[in-house]
C-alpha cells in the first residue's frame, strides 16, 4: 500500500467504530469485496494496538478467504483514504 503511516493510522482509528457501510466507494464494491472489507474491519476491531503493522496480513487473509485480489482491496483503501 502507498499510504503514509500517519494517514493509515488515522484512518484505522477513525474506522474502529464499525466500518465503511455508508461510504460511496464501499457501495460500489462487489459482494465478495464488501465481505472482505467487512472482515478486515472486524479483525481491526478485535486486535489490540498496534494495528498498523498487521494491516497487510489482514488484507491477505481476507483476500484469500473471499477469493479477491490483494491489489483490489488495497486500491479500495487507497480510494477511501484519499476521499
C-alpha positions in Angstrom: 0.0 0.0 0.0 1.2 3.5 -0.7 -0.3 5.1 2.4 1.8 7.1 4.9 2.0 5.6 8.4 0.2 8.6 9.9 -2.6 8.7 7.3 -3.2 5.0 7.7 -3.1 5.1 11.4 -5.6 8.0 11.5 -7.9 6.1 9.0 -7.8 2.9 11.1 -8.5 4.7 14.3 -11.4 6.6 12.8 -12.9 3.4 11.4 -12.8 1.4 14.6 -16.4 2.3 15.3 -17.8 -0.2 12.8 -16.6 0.1 9.2 -17.4 1.7 5.9 -21.1 0.7 5.4 -22.3 4.1 4.4 -19.3 5.2 2.2 -19.8 5.8 -1.5 -16.8 3.7 -2.5 -18.0 0.8 -0.4 -21.3 0.8 -2.1 -19.6 0.4 -5.5 -17.9 -2.9 -4.5 -19.0 -6.4 -5.4 -20.5 -8.6 -2.7 -17.2 -10.5 -2.3 -15.2 -7.3 -1.9 -17.7 -5.9 0.6 -17.4 -9.1 2.7 -13.6 -8.9 2.5 -13.6 -5.3 3.6 -16.0 -6.0 6.5 -13.8 -8.9 7.6 -10.8 -6.6 7.7 -12.6 -4.1 9.9 -13.7 -6.9 12.2 -10.1 -8.0 12.5 -9.0 -4.4 13.2 -11.7 -4.1 15.9 -10.7 -7.4 17.6 -6.9 -6.6 17.6 -5.3 -4.6 20.4 -3.0 -1.8 19.4 -0.7 -1.5 17.5 -2.8 -2.5 14.4 -0.9 -0.7 11.7 1.8 -3.4 11.4 -0.8 -6.1 11.0 -2.9 -4.5 8.2 -1.1 -6.3 5.4 -1.7 -9.7 7.0 -5.4 -8.8 7.5 -5.7 -7.9 3.8 -4.0 -11.1 2.7 -6.3 -13.2 4.9 -9.5 -11.5 3.7 -8.4 -11.8 0.1 -7.7 -15.5 0.4 -10.9 -16.1 2.3 -13.2 -14.2 -0.1 -11.2 -15.1 -3.3 -10.4 -11.5 -4.3 -7.1 -9.9 -5.3 -5.0 -8.2 -2.6 -4.4 -5.4 -5.0 -8.2 -4.8 -5.4 -8.5 -4.4 -1.6 -5.5 -2.1 -1.4 -7.0 0.0 -4.2 -10.2 0.3 -2.3 -8.5 1.5 0.8 -6.4 4.0 -1.3 -9.6 5.4 -2.7 -11.2 5.7 0.7 -8.3 7.4 2.3 -7.9 9.9 -0.5 -11.6 11.0 -0.1 
